[in-house]
Amino acid sequence: MAAMNDISRPAFRFAPSPNGLLHLGHARSALLNEAMARAAGGRLLLRIEDIDLARCRPEFEAAIYEDLTWLGLDWERPARRQSDHFADYGSALGRLAALGLVYASFESRGDIRRAVASRPGWPSDPDGAPVFPFAREGMSEAERARLVAAGEPYALRLDMARALAQAVESAGPLGWQEVDRATGRAERVVADPRAWGDVILARKDVPTSYHLAVVVDDARQGITHVVRGADLKPATSVHLVLQALLGLPAPLYTHHSLLLDAEGRKLSKSIGSQSLKTLRAEGATPGEVRRLAGL
């Protein structure tokens, strides 16, 4: 696929972060993208999601290329590296700010934790974190601007209520087409952005978030089919809001099942799931990895 760049063809992407070594869960997602791209006569693209410069390292990026090549995957070159495109995300953030939908917040995780503790039954977002419990109206815009200018740590949040109202006004009720991998049939899923509250779009020291970067990247790369783990399915609701506000196309989505360890946890770098590099060192073949990944 490396030499094929016909943008009229369906486009799929695998988008790992170089903050650790790839494991079987990553292999499953990468191989599914490859298989679906091949079946559709489409393109396979690679994106390096390295917006967290403190945790992402060159050796992990090099390991991604090594692992994918060992698995037999091919993709269009060059890969898109997010850290090369902060200006794109800044432009999108500026457009949202111009619509009056972005504000700076200064509450720490401790502040949020204490506020939630005093409100029994306060909801959590789909990732399990407390929905942001403070109202934008609790601080004037002038005071927010003063604190930013003074160098205080801050997060830039999306005013979800206003954003959703504007998104629905421009695009109608929000929902996406979820494609079943086995049957190819698509079903409309109704979006629920309110479940996320006022999500973070950037921080003082990180110029974008996953949510903002992914919708900009998918549009820039011409992605037509997003194939990713089921754990990211709820985030699609946020992505639809941003796509509507920024006038970006919405891809088709397929959220595949996750691989679990012996304790029923999803495979993860954070819990030390066995890496593809280790499997390779222990003598596993690419074919065995495909079998272990459920393919």
Secondary structure, 3 states (H helix, E strand, C coil): CCCCCCCCCCEEEECCCCCCCCEHHHHHHHHHHHHHHHHCCCEEEEEECCCCCCCCCHHHHHHHHHHHHHHCCCCEEEEEEHHHCHHHHHHHHHHHHHCCCEEEECCCHHHHHHHHHCCCCCCECCCCCECCCCCHHHCCHHHHHHHHHCCCCCEEEECHHHHHHHHHHHHCCCEEEEECCCCCCEEEEECCHHHHCCCEEEECCCCCCHHHHHHHHHHHCCCCEEEEEHHHCCCHHHHHHHHHHHCCCCCEEEEECCCECCCCCECCCCCCCCEHHHHHHCCCCHHHHHHHCCC
